[in-house]
Amino acid sequence: MRQTTFLAALVLGAAVGLAGCGGGEHVPDSGNAEGFWTTSGSNPATQMVILSDRSLWGIYGANPTLAGIQGMMRGSADNYKGECLSWSSYYDSYNDTWDDECDDWIQYPSASGSFNQFDMTGNALPMVSWNFSGSATEAQALSFSLTDPKTKADSGTALSMLYDHRYDAAATVATVAGTYAGWTAFSGQARHNLAGINIFGSTLTLPADDAGCSATGTLAPHKGHASSTGSSSSKTVVGILDVQLTFNGASCALGNGRTLQGIVIPPSSTVNGAAQLQIVTATGDKKNGFMLVANRQ
């Protein structure tokens, strides 16, 4: 059964990178929609982080409170689409070949991709996969629709997001230092209330939950912000942290010693009174996730 009941809360974004043709054909770099995206309004329940490597991470729910957040997304996005309207030939003396070069490139504001949706409410719902496609305006707005990747059926849901400039302010481990209390959950498993979550320096410590699963992790500022031309050459630290978590205990859903990687969304004045920390991680195959949502104490 598909999690259609969550579609009303689900909003998505797309990362885009370089657009180009094969062989000796040269085209300009495309624009890039890397960044932080949220639903519009004063109560942004759904957030999406789009990194320069096109990886996609998201949180969705009815509202951004501990009780209101329902789950996470993990996926990837494709390039913007475009085409060359005119070409010219030039001689490449280094390779002793004739190549084609685009003289007039038109960029279409469209993007596509896919993601997996993970329920974190403790209702044991299975992972759901979606394809998405729509339009994007760099650093401004994204608008998409969802389709079932197997049946190609349209979900009937139109979704939109606005760019959040939190992404433009560099995050550091000091941004998230402190003690937190909230909940954790593996995808499709029970949610566990947890206090005493601690971040000191670059170390994250999760005490054992009521099932006996604990975790330790390391944090680091994320690097890889693409330039306005879509090039990945000009990289800076952005408003997101990277995290690597290793779980300890036979009761952990993915096993003792399993390590997951993901992102940390620091507390912000625009989400739940600047108190809430959000962490989403996933396995390399994007088929299992772990999520933490907690308020600073």
C-alpha positions in Angstrom: 0.0 0.0 0.0 1.4 3.4 -1.0 1.6 6.2 1.6 -0.8 8.4 -0.2 -2.0 9.9 3.1 1.4 11.7 3.4 1.3 13.4 0.0 -0.5 16.4 1.3 2.5 17.1 3.5 5.2 16.2 1.0 7.0 18.8 -0.9 10.2 18.2 -2.9 13.2 19.8 -4.6 15.7 18.9 -7.2 19.5 19.4 -7.5 20.9 20.2 -10.9 24.4 20.1 -12.2 26.2 20.4 -15.5 24.3 20.0 -18.8 26.3 18.9 -21.8 26.7 16.8 -24.9 29.0 13.9 -25.7 32.0 13.6 -27.9 33.7 16.8 -28.9 30.6 19.0 -28.4 31.0 21.9 -26.0 28.1 23.7 -24.3 28.0 26.3 -21.4 27.4 25.2 -17.8 23.8 25.2 -16.7 22.4 27.0 -13.7 22.4 25.2 -10.4 19.5 24.7 -7.9 21.7 23.4 -5.1 20.4 24.7 -1.8 17.9 24.6 1.0 14.2 24.5 0.1 11.1 24.8 2.3 7.4 25.0 1.9 6.1 28.5 1.8 4.4 30.3 4.7 5.4 31.0 8.3 5.2 27.3 9.3 7.6 25.4 7.0 6.6 21.8 7.7 8.6 20.3 4.9 12.3 20.9 4.1 14.6 19.7 1.3 18.3 20.0 1.1 19.9 19.7 -2.3 23.7 19.3 -2.4 26.1 19.9 -5.2 26.6 16.2 -5.9 22.8 16.1 -6.7 22.0 14.1 -3.5 18.6 14.9 -2.1 17.6 14.8 1.6 14.2 15.8 3.0 11.9 16.0 6.0 8.1 16.2 5.7 5.2 16.4 8.1 2.1 18.3 9.2 4.1 20.9 11.0 7.8 21.4 12.2 7.2 20.3 15.8 8.5 17.1 17.3 5.1 15.6 17.0 4.3 17.0 13.6 7.3 15.7 11.6 6.3 12.4 10.0 9.3 11.1 8.0 12.2 11.7 5.6 13.2 11.4 2.0 16.4 10.3 0.3 17.1 10.5 -3.4 18.9 12.2 -6.3 18.2 14.6 -9.1 19.0 15.0 -12.7 20.3 17.8 -14.9 18.4 20.7 -16.2 17.3 20.2 -19.8 18.4 22.4 -22.6 19.4 22.4 -26.3 21.8 24.1 -28.7 20.1 26.2 -31.3 23.2 26.7 -33.4 26.7 25.2 -33.8 30.1 26.1 -35.2 33.1 23.9 -35.9 36.6 24.6 -34.7 40.0 22.9 -35.1 41.5 21.4 -31.9 45.2 21.5 -32.7 46.2 19.6 -29.5 44.2 16.6 -30.5 44.4 17.2 -34.2 40.6 17.0 -34.6 37.7 19.1 -35.7 35.1 19.6 -32.9 31.7 21.3 -32.7 30.9 24.1 -30.3 27.5 25.5 -29.3 27.0 29.1 -30.2 23.5 29.5 -28.9 22.4 27.4 -25.9 18.9 27.7 -24.5 18.3 26.5 -20.9 14.9 25.1 -20.0 13.9 25.6 -16.4 13.1 21.9 -15.8 14.5 19.2 -13.7 13.7 15.6 -12.7 14.8 12.9 -10.4 13.6 10.3 -7.8 13.5 9.7 -4.1 12.5 7.2 -1.5 10.0 8.2 1.2 10.4 6.7 4.7 7.8 6.7 7.4 9.1 7.6 10.8 5.9 7.6 12.8 6.2 4.0 14.1 3.3 2.8 11.9 5.5 0.2 10.2 4.7 1.5 6.8 7.0 0.4 3.9 9.3 2.6 1.9 7.7 4.3 -1.0 9.5 5.4 -4.2 8.6 8.4 -6.3 9.8 10.0 -9.6 9.4 13.8 -9.9 9.5 16.4 -12.6 8.7 20.0 -12.9 10.2 23.5 -13.2 12.9 25.3 -11.2 14.1 28.9 -10.8 17.6 29.0 -9.4 17.7 30.2 -5.7 14.0 31.2 -5.9 11.4 28.5 -6.4 10.8 24.8 -7.3 7.5 23.3 -8.5 7.0 19.6 -9.2 4.6 16.7 -9.6 5.0 13.1 -8.5 4.6 9.8 -10.4 4.8 6.2 -9.5 8.1 4.8 -11.0 6.5 1.4 -11.8 3.1 2.3 -13.2 4.0 5.9 -14.3 0.7 7.0 -12.8 0.5 10.6 -11.8 -0.1 11.1 -8.0 -2.4 14.1 -8.7 -0.4 16.2 -6.3 1.3 19.5 -7.4 4.1 20.6 -5.0 6.1 23.7 -4.6 9.0 25.1 -2.5 10.9 28.3 -1.9 14.6 28.8 -1.6 15.7 29.2 2.1 18.8 31.5 2.4 19.9 29.6 5.6 21.9 27.6 3.1 24.0 30.6 2.2 25.3 31.1 5.8 28.1 28.8 6.8 27.3 26.2 9.5 29.9 25.1 12.0 29.9 22.4 14.7 29.6 25.2 17.2 26.3 26.0 15.7 24.8 22.8 17.0 26.7 22.3 20.2 24.6 21.4 23.2 22.3 18.9 24.8 19.0 17.9 23.1 15.9 15.8 23.8 13.5 14.5 21.2 13.0 11.2 19.3 14.8 8.9 17.0 13.6 6.3 14.5 14.7 3.8 11.9 12.5 3.7 8.8 9.4 1.5 9.3 10.3 0.9 13.0 9.0 2.2 16.3 9.8 5.8 17.3 11.9 6.2 20.5 11.8 9.2 22.8 15.4 10.1 23.8 17.0 12.6 26.2 20.6 13.3 26.8 21.6 13.7 23.2 24.9 15.5 23.3 27.0 17.4 20.8 30.5 18.5 22.0 33.0 19.6 19.5 32.6 17.4 16.4 31.3 14.4 18.4 27.6 13.4 18.6 26.5 11.0 21.3 23.2 9.3 21.4 22.5 7.4 24.6 20.8 4.0 24.5 17.1 4.2 23.7 14.5 2.0 25.5 15.4 -0.9 23.2 19.1 -0.6 24.0 20.4 0.9 20.7 23.0 3.8 21.1 25.1 5.6 18.6 28.2 7.8 18.3 29.0 10.1 15.4 31.2 12.8 13.9 30.1 16.1 12.4 31.8 18.3 9.8 30.8 21.4 7.8 29.5 20.4 4.4 31.5 21.6 1.4 30.5 21.7 -2.3 28.4 24.8 -3.0 28.3 25.2 -6.8 28.8 28.6 -8.4 26.0 30.5 -10.2 27.3 29.0 -13.5 26.8 25.5 -12.3 30.5 24.8 -11.9 31.6 22.8 -8.8 35.0 24.5 -8.9 34.1 27.4 -6.5 33.3 25.5 -3.2 32.5 27.0 0.1 31.1 25.9 3.4 27.3 26.0 3.4 24.5 26.0 6.0 24.5 22.2 6.4 26.7 19.8 8.3 27.7 16.3 7.3 27.3 13.5 9.8 28.4 9.9 10.1 26.7 7.7 12.7 27.8 4.3 14.0 25.2 2.3 15.9 25.9 0.1 18.9 23.8 -2.7 20.2 22.1 -5.9 19.0 18.7 -4.2 19.1 19.6 -1.6 16.5 17.4 -2.1 13.5 20.3 -2.3 11.0 22.6 -4.3 13.2 25.4 -3.6 15.7 28.3 -1.6 14.2 26.4 -0.3 11.2 27.4 3.1 9.9 25.2 5.6 8.1 26.0 8.9 6.5 23.7 11.9 6.2 23.2 15.6 7.0 22.4 17.8 10.0 20.0 20.7 9.7 21.0 23.2 12.4 18.5 24.9 14.7 17.1 28.0 13.1 14.9 30.9 14.1 12.6 30.1 11.2 11.8 26.6 12.4 10.2 25.9 15.8 11.7 28.8 17.7 15.4 28.2 16.9 15.4 25.1 19.1 15.1 22.1 16.8 17.9 19.9 15.5 17.2 17.6 12.6 19.4 14.7 11.4 18.6 12.4 8.4 20.9 9.5 7.4 20.5 6.6 5.0 22.2 3.5 3.8 24.2 3.7 0.6 21.5 2.0 -1.4 18.9 4.6 -0.2 16.6 1.8 1.1 16.8 2.4 4.8 16.9 5.5 6.8 17.5 6.8 10.4 16.2 10.1 11.6 16.6 12.3 14.7 14.5 15.3 15.7 15.3 17.0 19.0 15.0 20.3 20.8 17.9 22.0 22.5 17.6 21.9 26.2 
